[in-house]
Structure formats: structure tokens, C-alpha cells
Amino acid sequence: MLKALLSLTRPANLVTAVADVLAGMAIAGYFLIPDSSPAPAGWLSLATVGLYGGGVVFNDVFDAELDAIERPERPIPSGIVSKSTAIGLGIALLIVGIGASFMVNPTSGFLAIAISIASLVYDRFGKHHNLLGPVNMGLCRGLNLLLGVSILPDQVLPWAWVGLVPIAYIAAITMISRGEVHGGSPTTLRFAGILYALVIGCVAALAQRQQQLGTALPFLALFGYYIFPPLWRAVKEPVGKNIGMAVKAGVLSLIVMNAAWVAAFANFPMAFLVFCLLPLSRFLAKAFAVT
């Protein structure tokens, strides 16, 4: 039962959400402040775990009938976890996420509310729209990055536009994932690859602007190494298994992208610490579903 409840939260993905917030803190410049307190970072890390976990739990709640046909092994359709229990878990996690955010400052709290709304809208409505769905899902990640930036509230507006980068990246992954069950379109997969390249180019340009391109380059190279080969295999043979592997690689590689953000705005040691979350996420991905 406990493993089934944990699987609803996608534990491997929770680690990537923490990496988002750490990247946002780096963009805000928090890691360069001498003697900065670790408490706000801890609260925001807890907040993103609650927000992301609650969002994906409700994803399975709203998909229970469809999963009963396409993925009957999942906790809710299999009967291991009742829908009412899952709803209670999702609500509790979202409350934890919002509450922890308000412990940092009101800006973080209101961003957490926005993330909760965006994720629920996606779970219930957005995923059914070919265009708005991927953008809606990307918005959740973009806001999550800004949740990290909000550790210094006055930095949110100047860096709000940076949230467009994870929006583009997650929109690409969401487009790819549409073919996970029944197979996908090579054209869609190629377009996702273009978005991937644009994201790498944008992070590289910002790193250059910060005069940190040399520091970020190793992480960007690894990022490309992790995401493009699985995507290319899916382009050549767009069957469900290959597409699922491409989606999994894209989600877990968010940690590498976030390490590149940290390298661009902070320093190599901190970026390497974020990168070290990848083995943990991959370990969890072996025990729990990612997609």
C-alpha cells in the first residue's frame, strides 16, 4: 500500500522538481549571498515536493477510467489505492506545498497557489488539448522555476521571462508523450527536437551573458547527450516503447538542465551538487513509474 501511494507521486520526478527550485535560487543570486540561511531553501524544496506530488496524484485521479483500459496496473485502476484515498493524498500534498511556500514569503506562497491551479487545470482539462496541453504542462515547470527565484522576491519580475525556457522544454516532452501508448508521429518528434535545441541555445546564451559559458558547457553537453539519442531512436521507430524511453530521458534530464542553470548563475561546485541528484532520480525511476 505504501509503495502504491508513493508511486502516485512519481518519486523520481519529485527530485527533478527540487532541482528546478535550486536552479531558480541560483538565477536569483541566492547562492552568492554570504552566510545565506539554508532555511528558505529547505522550505521551498519541501514546497515543490508537495506541489508536484499533489499535481501528479490528481493526474492519476482524473485519468482513472482511461488508465483502467490503457494502464490497468496503476494503483487506482488496480484497486490497490481507492480514488478517495488518492484525492485525500493529493489535497494534503498541495496544502503542504502552499503552506511551506508561505513560510518563505508571500510571493512564494502566491506562486505556489498558481502552480496548484495550473497543475489541476492541466490534469482535468489541459491534457486533452493538442496545443494548450503542452503549454499548460510547461507553465507548471516554468512557475516552479520561478518559485525558486522567489526566495528573493524582488528578483521574480526581472527574471520572470526565464520561465519560458522550461515551458518550451516541458511542452516538447508533453508532445512526445502523446504517443507513448499508441505510437507517435515522426514530425512531432522532430519538432520536439528543435525545441530541445532552442532550450540548450537559450541556456548557453544566458551563461555567456553571465560570463559563465565555460562553467555551464559541460552540463549542457551532458544534457544533449542524455536527451537526443533516445529521441532519435523514437524518430526512427516511433513505437510506444521508444517514445516512453524518450519521455523518461527528457524528464530525468531536467536535473542536468538545472545543473547548467546553476553553473551559469552560481558556480561549478553548486552545479555539481545539483547534478548529483541525477543518480538518486534514476535509482527511484527503477522502482517507480516516471510517466
N, C-alpha and C positions, 0 to 999 in steps of 0.2 A: 504493500500500500504506500509506504513512504517513498519508494523508488518511483512509483507511478505518479505521485504528487510532484516529486522533483522533476520528472520528465516533462510534465506540463509546462514547467518554467524554462525549459531549454537551457540547462546549466552552462553548457559550453558557450552559448550566446550571451549569457549574463556577464561572462568575463570580457567579451568584446564591448559590452556597454560600459563597463568600468574603464576600459581603455579609451573610449570616446570622451568620458568626463576628464580623464587625466590629460588628454590632448587639449581639451578646452581650457583647462587650467594653465597649460603651457602657453597657449595662444594669449591668454590674459596677462601672462608675465608673472604668475604667482610663484613659480619655482625659482625665479631670480630675486625674490624678495628675501633679504637676510632675516634669519630667525622667524620665518613664517610658521604659524601654528599648523600642525597636522590635523587638528580637529575639523575644520571646514572640509578638507579633502575627504576625511573619513565619513562625514555626514553625506556628502554628495555621492560618494561611492555606494553607500547604503541606499541612498535615494534612487540611483539609477538601477540598482538591482531590483528594488521594489517596483519601479515603474515599468521596466522591461518585462520582468516576470509577470506582473499583473496583465500587461498587454498581451503577451503570448498565451497566457491561460485563457483569456477571453477569446482569443483567436480559435482555440480548440472548442470552447463552449459554443460559439456561433457556427462552427463547422461540424458539429457532432453528427448531424444527419448525413452530410456528404461523406464524412470520414467513415461512417458505418458501411458505406459502399466501397469507397476507394482505399481506405486505410483502417480496416476493422480492428487491427491490432492495437490501435492507440487507446490510452487509458479510459476515455469516456465511452466510445462505442463498444469497447470490450467489456464494459461493466465493472472494471476494477475501481474506477472513481465515478461517483454519481455526478450528474450535472450540477445539482445543488451544492455539493461539496466543492466542485471546481469554481462555481460562482463565488462562494464564500472565500476561497483562497485568493481568487483574483481581486476581489474587493479589498481584502486585508492587505495584499501586497501594494495596491495602488495607494491605500491610506498611509502605509509605511513610507512609500516613496514621496508623497506630498508632505507628510509630516517632517521627515528628515530634511527635506529641502528648505522648509520654513525655519528649521533650526540654524540654517546658514544666514539667510537674509530673505526679505520679502520678494526680491527679484527672482531668486532661485525658486521660491515657493510657487510663484505665479507661472514660471516656466514649467514646473512640474505639473501643474494643473493643465497647461496647454498640451504637454506631452500625453497626459492621460486621455484628454479629449481626442487628440489626433489619433492615438492608437485605437481607441474604441470606435471612432468613425471608420477607420480602416477595417477593423475586424468585422464590423456589421455591414458596411456599405462599400467602402473604397476598393476592396479587393475584387469586386465584381465589375470594375470599370477598367478597360484596357489602358486608357491614358491616365486617368486620375488616380487609379490604384497605385501604380509605381511611384507617382509623385507624392501621394499621401504617405506611403510607407517611408519614402526618403525623408519626408518632413519630420517624422518621428526621430530619425537619427540626427538630422540637422539640429533640431531642438535639443537633443541630448548633448550634442557637442557644445551648444550654447549654454546648457546647464552647467557644464564645466567652466565656461568663460565667466558665468555669473558669480563665481567665487569672489570676483572683484566687480561689483555691479556696474561701475562706470565704464567697464570695458565691453559690455554687451552690445550697445549700439554701434560703436566703431567697428566691431568685428562681426556684426550680425550677418553680413553678406557671405562670410566664410561658411555659414551653414548650407549654402547652395552646393558645396562640394560633396558632402555626404549625401545630400538629396540626389545628386546625379548618380553617385556610385550605387546607392541602395535601389534607386529606380532601375538601374541596369540589372542588378541581381534579381529584383522582383519580376522584371520582364522575362529573364531567363527561366525563373522558377515556374512560370505559367505552363511550361512543357514538361514538368517533372513527372507527371503521371502518364500522360498520353503521347509524349514526344513533342518536339518543338520545331520552330521554323529557323533554318539557317540564316535567313535575312535578319530576323530579330536578334539572333545570337551575334551576328557580325556588328549590328548597331550597338549592342551592349559592349562589344569590344572597343568600339570607337569612344563610348562614354568612359570606359576604363582608361583609355589612353589620355583623354582630356583631363581626367581626375589626376593622373600622375603628372601631367604637364602643369596643372594648376598648382599642385603642392610644390613642384620643383621651382616654379616661378616665384612663389612666396618665400621659399627657402633662399633663393637668390636675392630677393628683396631684403631679407633679414641678414644677408651675407653669411648664410649657413648652408649653402648648397652642398659643400663638401661633406658636411656632417650628415645631411639628410640623404645623400645619394646612395649609400649602401642599403639603407632601409627601402628606398624607392626601387632599387634594383631587385631586392628580395621580394618586394610587393608584386612587381611584374612577373617574377619567376613563379610565384605561387598562384597567380590568378589566370595568366594567359594559356599555359599548356592545357589545363582542364577545359577551358573554354574552347580551345581549338579542337580538342577531341570531340566535344559536343557539336561543333560546327560540321565536322567531317561525318559524324554519325549521331544525329540529333534524337537519340532514343532516351527514354526516361532515366536509365541508369547513368548515362554520361552527363545528362543535364543535372541530375541530382548531385553528382560529384562536382560539377562546375559551381553550383549554388553553394555547396558546403565549403568549397575552397574560397569562394568570394566572401562568405560570412566570416569565416575564421581569419581570413587575411585582413579584416578590418583592424586587427591588432597591429599588423605590420604598418598599415597606413597611418594609424595613430602614432606609432613609434616615429614615423617620418615627420609628423606634425611636431612632436616633442623635440626631435632633433633640429627642426627648423626654427623653433622658438625658444628652446631652452639649451640643452647640452647633450652630448653623447651619452654620458653615464645614465642620465634620467631616461633617455630614449631607449637605452638597452634594457633598463628595468621594465619598461612597458613592453618591449619585445619579449621579455622572459615570461609574459603572461600567455604567449602562444603555446608553449608545451602544456600548460595547465588546461587551456581551452581544448587542445587536441586530445588530451587524455580524457576529458569529460565527454568529448564528441564520440569516443569509442563506446561509452556506456549509455549515452542518452542521444536522442534524435536532435539534429541541428535544424532541419527543415520541417 
